[in-house]
Amino acid sequence: MKQFVKGIIALGVGISLVGGLGTVTASAKSQYSASRSKSVRLVWRASMKRHALTAVKGSRYSKHLGTWYGYNSSLPDVTWYTNAHEKLYDVATGKYLIYYHVNSADGQHGGWIWRGYLKSAASTPAAATTATMNWATATKTAGLQPADINLMKLFPHAAYDGDLMAAVNQVFASADNQPILTEQITSSQDDFDQLLTANNASYSALYLVRFHVSDPTNAAAVKQAVDAQLTAQQQKDLQRWQIAGKIGTPTGTTGGTGLLVFASK
């Protein structure tokens, strides 16, 4: 059995995300580690030529590794551009480490990444996002409806995830799982944990967003319902995550109930 989902936060109707996607945009102060900073010694630091790279493993740090900025897996389709590098001495192992300083093209993200986690962008195929993928196959295998696809396309840079979609479909198909759409956060977390574990799916972070819309076929109404649950900044932070979403009509409800799930491996 694979590891249970970590860092799970569920959002219900009328409930905001405490701290504004804390694992994505946590303050630098809360992520500072004096022990990590003291575990290495700077040998040299210098500028370097611009190279286009990608990273899906490891994390990003401030220089000398004092402050943790986030997991690289949360931004799998970002191309990183180098501008500096540094050599550190690991006190515990006696080994030398090379870190590259990188920034995203839009300047929204950056930090120091160990060279071993970085790969040439030219040899790394871009992940299909909700705006670029071929929906015909997903529609056939997962039974997606046009409203489901339009819902996920509200996040054009997020990558569709079949494992997440399988769990979402189970929520809407089974009366036993439908409480995830209506009950309190703790109960929903436990139920969704069980679904993903049963499907042998594991994620380092997960966000559930629930909403109600009077007319699921009205794209403007759906967007308005999602906007009511996530701020513009939260939606921006989630654009680089994996996604699954569906709008259905669970028993005893009117209009449509929507469920969006965002995940990072």
BATORLUM-601618 format. One record per residue: x, y, z of N, C-alpha, C, CB in turn; residue in three letters. Coordinates in steps of 0.02 Angstrom, whole numbers, plus 32768, in hexadecimal, padded with zeros to 4 digits. Glycine has a CB too. Layout:
N
XYZXYZXYZXYZALA
...
//
This chain:
265
802A7FC48000800080008000802C803E80007FD18000803DMET
801D806C7FD5804580A87FD1803580D98009803B80CA7F8ELYS
806081098010805A81398046801A81618041809681678047GLN
7FFC8171807B7FC08199807C7FD081E080657FA1819B80C3PHE
7F9F8203804D7FA7824780367FBF8273806F7F6682628018VAL
7FEF829F8061800A82CC80947FEF83128088805682CB8092LYS
7FEC833980BE7FDE838080B97F9B83908099801383A18093GLY
7F69836780A87F29837080857EFF83A780A67F03832E8084ILE
7EE283D2807D7EB7840880957E79840780697EDA844D8093ILE
7E3F840380877E01840380607DDE844580677DD383C98075ALA
7DBE845C80327D98849A80327D4F848B80277DB384CA7FFDLEU
7D2584A180537CDE8499804A7CBE84DA80377CBD847D8089GLY
7C7F84D980257C5C851580127C5D8545804D7C1385067FFDVAL
7C76858280407C7785B480757CB485AF80A27C3A85AF809EGLY
7CE2858280957D1D857A80BF7D5A858E80967D24853180D9ILE
7D8285BC80AF7DBD85D3808A7DF985A9809C7DCB861C8098SER
7E2B85AC80727E698586807D7E9485AC80AF7E8F857A803BLEU
7E9D859080EA7EC185B1811F7F0985BE810A7EBF8588815FVAL
7F1F85FC810F7F64860D80FF7F70861680B57F9185DA811AGLY
7F3E860C808B7F47861680447F7785E680247F5E865B8037GLY
7F6585A580217F90857280047FD4857480257F98857C7FB8LEU
7FD4856580668011856C808E804B854480758002855780D3GLY
804185078059807A84E08042809784FB8002806784988039THR
807285287FE1808B85447FA380AB85897FAE8052854A7F70VAL
808B85B17FD880A285F67FE180B28605802A806F86267FC7THR
80CA85D4804F80D985DF8095810E8615809C80F1859E80B7ALA
810A863B80D28139867280DC817F865780E48126869C8118SER
81B0868080CF81F5866B80D3820A8660811B8223869F80B3ALA
81F08689814882028683818E81F1863F81A981E086B881B7LYS
81B68624819881A085E481B381C685A98196815685DA81A7SER
81EB85B5815C820E857F813B825A8582814681FE857F80F2GLN
827185AF817182B885B6817D82D1858081AD82C885FC8199TYR
830B8563819E832A853081C88372854281D5832484EA81A8SER
83828556821383C68567822483F48529822083C98585826BALA
83D984EF8235840284B282348414849E81ED83DC84798257SER
83E684A681BD83F484968178842984C6815C83B48499814DARG
84238506816D845385378156849985298170843D857D816ASER
849D851381AF84DE850581CE84FA84C281B884D785078219LYS
84D28499819784E98456818285168459814584AF84298175SER
851A849481238544849B80E9857084DA80F0851A849F80A9VAL
85A784D980CC85D4851280CA85DE852880828618850180ECARG
85DB8569807785E485838034862D8580801F85CA85CB8030LEU
863A85627FE5867D85607FC9868785997F97868B851B7FA7VAL
865885A17F69865885DA7F3B861285E47F1F868B85D07F03TRP
8606861F7F0685C886307EE485D886607EAB859486517F16ARG
85BB86537E7085CB867C7E368591867C7E04860B86637E14ALA
859286AC7DD6855F86AE7DA2856D86777D6F855D86F47D80SER
853B86677D45854486347D12851986457CD6853385EE7D2EMET
852586227C9F84FE862D7C6284B686157C6B851F860A7C28LYS
848A862E7C408443861C7C42843885D87C20841986537C1EARG
841A85AA7C45840885697C2B83BF855B7C3C843685307C48HIS
839B853B7C10835485297C1B835184E27C38832B852E7BD9ALA
833584DC7C748333849C7C9782EE848F7CB58369849A7CCELEU
82E284517CC882A5843F7CEC82B784167D29827484187CBETHR
828984117D59829483E97D96825283D27DB182BB84127DCBALA
824D83917DC0821083767DDD821F83547E2081EF83447DADVAL
825E83547E35827183387E768294836E7E9F829F82FB7E6DLYS
829983617EE082BD838F7F0C829683CE7F1B82FE83A27EECGLY
82BA84007F35829B843E7F4B82C5847A7F358292843F7F97SER
82A984B57F4082CB84F47F3382DA85167F7682A185237F04ARG
831585357F7A832B85547FB88348859A7FAA835F85297FDCTYR
835285BF7FE0837885FD7FDC83C285EA7FD9836A862C8018SER
83ED861A7FCB8435860B7FC9844A85F1800E845E864A7FB5LYS
847685C2800F848E85A1804C84588576806C84A585D4807EHIS
8420856B804883EB853C805B83C5854E809A840984F88064LEU
83CC858B80B283AB859D80F18360859C80EE83C185E18105GLY
834385B480B782FA85BA80B182E0858B807A82E5860280A3THR
82AD8564808B828E8536805C8256855A8037827284F78080TRP
825685577FF48224857A7FCC81EC854D7FB38245859A7F92TYR
81F8850C7FAA81C384E07F9281DD84A47F6D819485077F65GLY
81B284737F6281C484377F3D81C484457EF2819383FD7F4ETYR
81F5842A7ECF81F684327E8681BD840C7E65823884197E6BASN
81A383D87E85816C83B17E69812C83DA7E64815F83747E93SER
812784117E8980EB843B7E8580EC84677E4780E584667EC4SER
8125846B7E24812A84937DE7814B84697DB0815384D47DF4LEU
812D842F7D9F814D84007D71815684197D2A812683C27D6FPRO
812C84487D148131845E7CCE815484A27CC680EC84637CB0ASP
817284BB7CFC819684FA7CF981DC84EF7CDB819C851A7D3FVAL
81F0851B7CAE8235851B7C95825E854B7CBF8238852D7C49THR
829485327CDB82BF855B7D0782FB85757CDF82D785327D44TRP
830D85B47CEB834585D27CC8837B85E57CFB832E86107CA0TYR
83B885CD7CEF83EF85D77D1E840E861C7D16842485A17D14THR
842A86357D4E845186747D4B848B86747D7C842386AF7D59ASN
848F86417DA884C6863E7DD884CD85F67DF184BA866E7E14ALA
850785E77E0E851185A67E2D853E85AD7E6A852F85737DFAHIS
853D857C7E968566857E7ED2857C85377EE4853F859E7F0CGLU
85B485337F0785CF84F47F1E85CC84F47F6A861784E77F05LYS
85AC84C17F8785A584BB7FCF85C8847C7FE8855A84B97FE3LEU
85E1847F802586008445804585D0842A8079864484588065TYR
85BB83EB8072858D83CB80A185B683B280DD8567838F807FASP
85AA83D1811685D183C2815285C98379816885BE83F0818BVAL
858D835F8164857F831B817D859E82E58152853483118180ALA
859D82ED811085B582B980E385FB82C680C7858582B180AATHR
8612830480CC8652831580B18652831B8065868482E280C5GLY
8617831F8047861183247FFE8605836C7FE985D882F77FE4LYS
8615837A7FAA860983BC7F8D85CB83BA7F61864883D47F65TYR
85A383EE7F64856483F27F40856284317F15852883F07F71LEU
8549842B7ED8854184647EAC84F684747EA6855F84567E66ILE
84E584B27EB584A084CA7EAE849D85017E79848584E57EF2TYR
846884FF7E51845C85337E1F842585627E37844A85147DDATYR
842F85A37E2B83F885D27E3983CF85DA7DF9841386167E51HIS
838D85D27DFF836185D47DC5832586017DD28349858D7DB4VAL
830886187D9B82C9863D7D9D829B86247D6682D5868A7D97ASN
825A86287D71822B86197D3B822986537D0B81E4860A7D58SER
821286477CCF8211867B7C9B81E886B87CB081F6865F7C5AALA
81B186AC7CD5818786E47CEA819E87057D2A814086CC7CF3ASP
81D586EB7D4881EF87097D8481C886FB7DC381F487527D7BGLY
819586D07DBF816B86C37DF9818C86947E2B812986A57DE2GLN
81BA866A7E1481D986387E3F822486367E3481BA85F27E32HIS
8248861E7E66829086197E6082AF85F97E9D82AF865D7E53GLY
82F085F27E9D831385D67ED6835085AF7EC082E585AB7EFEGLY
8370858E7EF083AB85657EE48397851C7EE483E385737F18TRP
83A984F77EAF839884B17EA783D884897E9D836784A67E6CILE
83DD84507EBF841784247EB5841B840F7E6C841283E67EE3TRP
845884117E50846284047E0A844883BF7DF484AC84097DFAARG
844B838E7E208435834B7E0F83EB83457E018447831C7E46GLY
83C383757E18837A83737E0C836783977DCB835683927E47TYR
839683BA7DAD838683E17D72839683BB7D3183AD84237D73LEU
836883BE7D028370839C7CC1836883CF7C89833D83627CBALYS
838683C17C51838083EE7C18833783F37C0283AC83D67BDESER
831E842F7BF982D984387BE582CC841B7B9F82C684827BE6ALA
8300841B7B7682F884017B3282EA83B77B30833684107B09ALA
830183927B6482F783497B6582BC83357B90833583277B7ESER
829983667BAD826183587BD98220836C7BB88269837D7C1DTHR
81F5833C7BA681B6834E7B85818983767BB38191830F7B6DPRO
816983A87B98813C83D27BC080FE83AA7BD5812884127B99ALA
80EB83B37C1380AF83917C2C807183AF7C0C80AA83957C79ALA
804383847BF88005839C7BD97FDA83BE7C0F7FDE83627BB8ALA
7FC383F97C007F99841E7C2F7F5084197C177FAF84677C34THR
7F2384347C3F7EDC84317C2D7ECF84587BED7EB0844B7C65THR
7EFC84867BDC7EF384AD7B9F7F11848C7B617F1184F27BA8ALA
7F40845D7B6B7F6384407B327F5683F67B267FAC844A7B3BTHR
7F3B83D37B577F33838B7B507EFA83787B217F28836C7B94MET
7EFD833A7B087EC8831F7ADE7E9383027B0D7EE382E97AADASN
7E5983227B117E26830D7B407DFE82D17B287DF683467B4DTRP
7E0582BD7AEA7DDD82867ACF7DEA82457AF57DEB827C7A84ALA
7E2A82367B017E3C81F97B247E2381FA7B6C7E8781ED7B23THR
7E2E82327B8F7E1982387BD47DCD82337BDA7E31827A7BF2ALA
7DAA82517BA97D61824E7BAA7D4882067BA37D43827A7B72THR
7D6A81E07B787D57819B7B6C7D64816F7BA87D7B81807B2FLYS
7D9E81777BC87DB2814B7C007D9281607C427DFD814B7C07THR
7D8681A07C4A7D6D81B77C8B7D2581CF7C897D9981EF7CA6ALA
7D0681CE7C4E7CC181E27C487CB5822B7C587C9781B87C76GLY
7CE482567C447CDE829D7C537CA682BD7C2A7D2082C17C45LEU
7C8682EE7C487C5383157C267C7183597C137C14831E7C53GLN
7C53837B7BE17C6C83BD7BCE7C7383ED7C097C3F83DC7B9APRO
7C4383EA7C387C4784177C727C8484077C9D7C0784117C9CALA
7C9883C77CA17CD383B47CC97D1283D07CA97CD883677CCFASP
7D1783CA7C677D5283E27C437D57842E7C497D4F83CD7BF9ILE
7D1F84517C3F7D1F849A7C447D3284B07C8B7CDA84B57C31ASN
7D1D84897CBD7D2F84997D027D7B84967D0B7D0C84687D33LEU
7D9A84607CF47DE284587CFC7E09848B7CD27DF884127CE9MET
7DEC84A07C9A7E0E84D07C6F7E1185167C8E7DEB84D47C2CLYS
7DEF85207CC67DF6855F7CEA7E3E85657D057DC385637D24LEU
7E62852C7D067EA8852A7D1C7ED185107CE27EB084FE7D5DPHE
7EDE85397CAF7EFD85227C707F4485087C767EFC85597C40PRO
7F6785187CAD7FAC85007CB47FB084C27CE17FD785387CD1HIS
7F7984AC7CFC7F7884707D267F7584327CFA7F3C84717D58ALA
7F9383FB7D107F9683BD7CE87F5F838D7D007FDC839C7CEEALA
7F3883757CD17F0383457CE17F2283057CFD7ED883347CA2TYR
7F0482EA7D337F1D82AF7D557EE782797D567F3582C07D9DASP
7EF582417D357EC4820B7D307EB681E97D727EDB81D87CFFGLY
7EE981E27D9E7EDE81C37DDF7EB081EE7E0A7F2181B97E03ASP
7EBA822F7E097E8E825B7E2E7E4782587E137EA882A47E2CLEU
7E4282557DD07E0082537DB07DDA82147DC37E0682587D65MET
7DFE81DC7DC87DDE819D7DDB7DBF81A37E217E1181637DDAALA
7DE481C47E4E7DC981CD7E927D8E81FC7E937E0081E77EC1ALA
7D9282317E6B7D5A82617E677D1C823E7E4B7D6D829D7E3BVAL
7D2582167E187CEC81F17DFC7CCC81C37E307D0281C97DBFASN
7CF581A57E5A7CDB81797E8E7CB181A07EC07D1381557EB3GLN
7CC581DE7ECD7C9F82087EFB7C5882137EE27CC2824B7F06VAL
7C5382227EA17C1282317E847BE981F27E757C1A82597E44PHE
7C0B81B97E6B7BE7817C7E587BCD81557E947C1481507E30ALA
7BED815D7ECD7BDB81347F077BB9815E7F3D7C1881127F24SER
7B8081477F547B5D81697F8B7B87816A7FCA7B1981477F99ALA
7BB181377FD37BDC8134800E7C10816B800E7BFE80F08012ASP
7C2581817FD27C5981B47FCC7C3F81FB7FC57C8581A47F93ASN
7BFF82037FB77BE482467FAB7BE982757FE77B9D82407F96GLN
7BEE825C80257BF9828A805D7C3782B680557BFE8264809DPRO
7C6782A1802C7CA282CA80207C8D830E80047CD282A67FEEILE
7C55830E7FE07C3D834C7FC17C19837A7FF27C10833C7F88LEU
7C048360802B7BD9838780577BF0838A80A07B94836C8054THR
7C16835880B87C25835680FF7C60838381117C3483108115GLU
7C72838281517CA783AE81697CEB8398814F7CA783B081B4GLN
7D1C83C481557D5D83BA81377D7E8379814D7D8983F48147ILE
7D81836C818E7DA5833281A87D8A82F1818A7DA0832F81F4THR
7D4882EB81897D2982AF816C7D3B82A781237CDD82B28175SER
7D3A82DE80FD7D4A82DC80B67D9282C780AB7D3D831F8097SER
7DBF82DF80D47E0582CC80CE7E0E828180D57E3082F18101GLN
7DF0826681097DF6821E81167DDA81F580DC7DD3820C8157ASP
7DA0820980C47D7F81E3808E7DA881E6804E7D3981FF8081ASP
7DC28221803D7DE9822680007E2C820380067DF382707FEEPHE
7E49820480427E8681DD804F7E7B8193803C7E9A81E28099ASP
7E44817880527E35813180477E2D81227FFD7DF6811C806DGLN
7E0C81507FD87E0381467F907E4681447F6C7DD7817D7F73LEU
7E7281747F7B7EB281787F597EDF813D7F6C7ED581B97F69LEU
7EDD812A7FAA7F0680F17FC07EEF80B17F9E7F0380E9800DTHR
7EAD80A97F987E92806D7F777EA6806C7F2D7E45806C7F7DALA
7EB080A77F107EC480AC7ECA7F1080AC7EC17EA780EA7EAAASN
7F3480A07EF97F7D80A07EF87F9A80E17EDE7F9680667ECCASN
7F7C81197EF27F94815C7EDF7FAE81807F1C7F5B81857EBDALA
7FE781A27F14800681C47F4C801B820A7F378043819D7F66SER
800E823C7F62801E82817F53803C82A27F927FDF82A87F3BTYR
806682D47F86808682F77FBE8059832F7FD880C983137FA9SER
802C83487FAE7FFE837C7FC37FBE83787F9A801E83C37FBCALA
7F86838A7FB97F4683837F987F1683B87FB07F28833D7FA5LEU
7EEE83D57F817EBD84077F937E7983F67F737ED4844D7F7CTYR
7E4583F57F9C7E0183E87F857DD984297F887DDF83B17FAFLEU
7DB784387F527D8C84747F4F7D46845E7F3B7DA884A97F1CVAL
7D15846D7F667CD0845C7F587CA8849C7F4C7CB184337F92ARG
7C7784987F1F7C4D84D27F127C0A84BC7EF77C7085027EE0PHE
7BDA84E97EF97B9784DD7EDD7B8985107EA77B6184DF7F14HIS
7B6C84FA7E6F7B5B85277E397B1485177E227B8E85217DFEVAL
7AEC854B7E187AA685417E067A9E85247DC17A8085837E0BSER
7ACC85367D927AC8851D7D4E7B0D85047D377AAD85547D1EASP
7B1A84C37D3B7B5C84A77D297B6F84B37CE07B5D845E7D37PRO
7B3E84C07CB47B4D84CB7C6D7B6085137C5E7B1184B77C43THR
7B5A853F7C8F7B6A85857C877BB285917C9D7B3885B27CAFASN
7BDF859A7C6D7C2685A17C7C7C3485DC7CAB7C4E85A97C3CALA
7C1186137CA17C1B864F7CCA7C0786417D127BF4868B7CAEALA
7BD0861C7D1B7BB8860C7D5E7BE985DD7D827B7385EC7D5CALA
7C0585AE7D5C7C36857F7D797C7485A57D907C4985487D47VAL
7C8D85D17D657CC885F87D787CBB86237DB57CDE86257D3DLYS
7C8086407DB87C6E866A7DF27C6D86407E317C29868B7DE7GLN
7C5486027E2C7C5185D67E677C9885C37E7F7C2985977E57ALA
7CC585B77E4F7D0A85A77E617D2D85E47E7E7D31858D7E23VAL
7D21861E7E607D3F865C7E797D2A866A7EC17D2D86967E4DASP
7CEE86547ED37CD686607F177CFC86367F4B7C8C86517F1BALA
7D1C86007F347D4085D37F617D8B85DF7F627D32858C7F4EGLN
7DA785F97F2C7DEF86037F287DFE864A7F117E0F85D07EF7LEU
7E2B866B7F347E4086AD7F207E6886A97EDF7E6986D07F57THR
7E7386E27EBF7E9A86E37E827EE186C97E8E7E9D872B7E66ALA
7EFE86DA7EC77F4286C37ED67F4386777EE17F5E86E77F14GLN
7F11865D7F047F0D86157F0E7F0685F07ECC7ED386037F3DGLN
7EDC860B7EA07ED485EB7E5E7F1585EE7E367E9C860E7E36GLN
7F3A86247E3D7F7A86297E1B7FAB85F67E357F9686707E23LYS
7FAD85EC7E777FDB85BC7E967FCB85747E807FD885C27EE1ASP
7F8B85657E757F7785227E647F7D85127E197F2F85177E79LEU
7F8D85447DF17F91853A7DA97FC485057D957FA1857B7D87GLN
7FF884FB7DBC802E84CD7DAA802584887DC8807084E97DC0ARG
7FEC847B7DE77FE1843A7E077FBC840B7DD97FBA84437E49TRP
7FB683CC7DEE7F8C839D7DC97F4383A87DDE7FA283537DD7GLN
7F1583957DB27ECF83A87DBE7E9F83717DA87EC083E87D9AILE
7E67836F7DC97E2D83477DB47DF0836D7DCD7E3082FD7DD1ALA
7DBA836A7DA77D7F838F7DBB7D4083747D9B7D8783D87DAAGLY
7D08837F7DBD7CC983657DA47C90838E7DC27CC083197DB5LYS
7C5A83957D9B7C1D83B37DB47BE583807DAC7C0C83F67D8EILE
7BC383717DE27B8D83407DE07B5283567E097BA682FD7DF9GLY
7B21832A7E0E7AE483397E347AD883017E667AA683417E05THR
7AFC83037EA07AF382CF7ED37AAB82CE7EEB7B2182DB7F0DPRO
7A9782947F057A52828B7F1D7A4082C07F517A4982457F3BTHR
7A0582DD7F4A79ED830D7F7B7A0583547F6F7A0282F87FBEGLY
7A2583627F357A3C83A57F277A1B83C07EE97A8983A77F1FTHR
7A1B84027EE27A0384227EA57A3D84467E8479C884537EB4THR
7A3884527E437A6F84717E207AA984407E1B7A8684B17E44GLY
7AE584587E207B1F842C7E1A7B4F84367E547B4284397DD9GLY
7B6D83FF7E6A7BA184017E9D7BE483F17E7B7B9283CE7ED7THR
7C14841C7E857C5484147E657C8B84007E957C6884527E41GLY
7CBA83D87E7E7CF483C57EA67D3283CC7E7B7CED837C7EC1LEU
7D6183F57E917DA283FE7E717DD783E27EA07DB084487E60LEU
7E0583BB7E857E3C83A07EAE7E7D83B27E8D7E3583527EB6VAL
7EAB83CF7EB47EED83E17E9D7F2083B87EC57EFA842E7EA5PHE
7F5483A17EA37F8583767EC67FCC83847EAC7F73832D7EBDALA
7FFB83747ED8804283777EC6806283377EDF806583B67EE4SER
808B83177EB480AC82DA7EC780F182E87EE480B282AA7E8CLYS
//
